[in-house]
Amino acid sequence: MLPAIRESSFDANIRVRENKKIKDQANAICKAIGTDLSAVIRTYVRAIVRTRSIPRMESGYTLEGEDMILAADREIDDDRKRGKLKVHKNVDSLMEDLKK
């Protein structure tokens, strides 16, 4: 079992050589989806340790997918404005409504 890793326990650096254009594009994509390249690389390195293998590169959150998410958000907002959605202020209220 691997020891738990706390955010404050960063005590090593990893240097990666890459083409500047590729690095800039990766940084822009990471920023657009609300993260940074360092966090993505840390996540991948930890996945290697956790799985004791090289994780497959599968599609995840994409900029194209963001368009779908934004469209869904707009639809949810529209439904809320039309009164089609019920909003609960706490879990107890939700649970009571689910019992009905």
C-alpha positions in Angstrom: 0.0 0.0 0.0 1.3 3.4 -1.0 1.4 6.2 1.6 -1.1 9.0 1.3 0.3 12.0 -0.5 -0.6 15.4 0.8 -0.5 18.5 -1.4 2.1 20.0 0.8 4.5 17.1 0.3 5.7 18.2 -3.1 9.5 17.8 -2.6 10.7 16.8 -6.1 10.7 18.3 -9.5 10.2 16.6 -12.9 11.5 18.3 -16.0 10.0 17.5 -19.3 11.4 18.7 -22.6 8.7 19.6 -25.2 8.2 21.8 -28.2 7.1 25.2 -27.1 4.1 25.3 -29.4 2.9 22.0 -28.0 3.5 23.2 -24.4 1.6 26.4 -25.1 -1.3 24.6 -26.6 -1.5 22.1 -23.7 -1.4 25.0 -21.2 -4.2 26.8 -23.1 -6.4 23.7 -23.1 -5.7 23.1 -19.4 -6.6 26.7 -18.6 -9.8 26.4 -20.6 -11.0 23.4 -18.6 -10.0 25.0 -15.3 -6.7 23.3 -14.4 -3.0 23.7 -15.1 -0.5 21.5 -16.9 1.4 20.7 -13.7 -1.8 19.3 -12.0 -2.5 17.1 -15.1 1.0 15.8 -15.1 0.9 15.1 -11.3 -2.4 13.3 -11.8 -0.9 11.1 -14.5 2.3 10.3 -12.5 0.2 9.3 -9.5 -2.0 7.1 -11.7 1.2 5.3 -12.8 2.1 4.7 -9.2 -1.4 3.7 -8.2 -2.0 1.3 -11.0 1.6 0.2 -11.3 1.3 0.5 -15.1 1.1 3.1 -17.8 -2.5 4.2 -17.9 -4.2 4.3 -21.3 -4.6 7.7 -22.8 -8.4 7.9 -23.1 -10.4 10.9 -24.1 -11.6 12.9 -21.1 -12.8 16.4 -20.8 -12.4 18.2 -24.1 -13.0 21.6 -25.4 -15.6 20.1 -27.8 -17.2 18.5 -24.8 -17.4 21.9 -23.2 -19.9 23.0 -25.9 -22.2 20.1 -24.9 -21.8 21.0 -21.2 -22.6 24.6 -21.8 -25.6 23.7 -23.9 -26.8 21.4 -21.1 -26.3 24.2 -18.6 -28.4 26.5 -20.7 -31.1 23.9 -21.0 -31.1 23.4 -17.2 -31.2 27.2 -16.6 -34.2 27.5 -19.1 -36.0 24.6 -17.3 -35.4 26.2 -13.9 -36.8 29.6 -15.2 -39.9 27.8 -16.6 -40.4 26.1 -13.2 -39.7 22.6 -14.6 -37.0 22.0 -12.0 -37.3 21.8 -8.3 -34.2 23.2 -6.4 -33.5 21.8 -2.9 -31.6 23.9 -0.4 -30.4 20.8 1.6 -30.3 17.1 1.5 -33.1 16.6 3.9 -35.5 18.5 1.6 -34.3 16.4 -1.3 -34.8 13.1 0.6 -38.4 14.2 1.7 -39.2 15.0 -1.9 -37.9 11.6 -3.1 -40.1 9.8 -0.6 -43.2 11.2 -2.3 
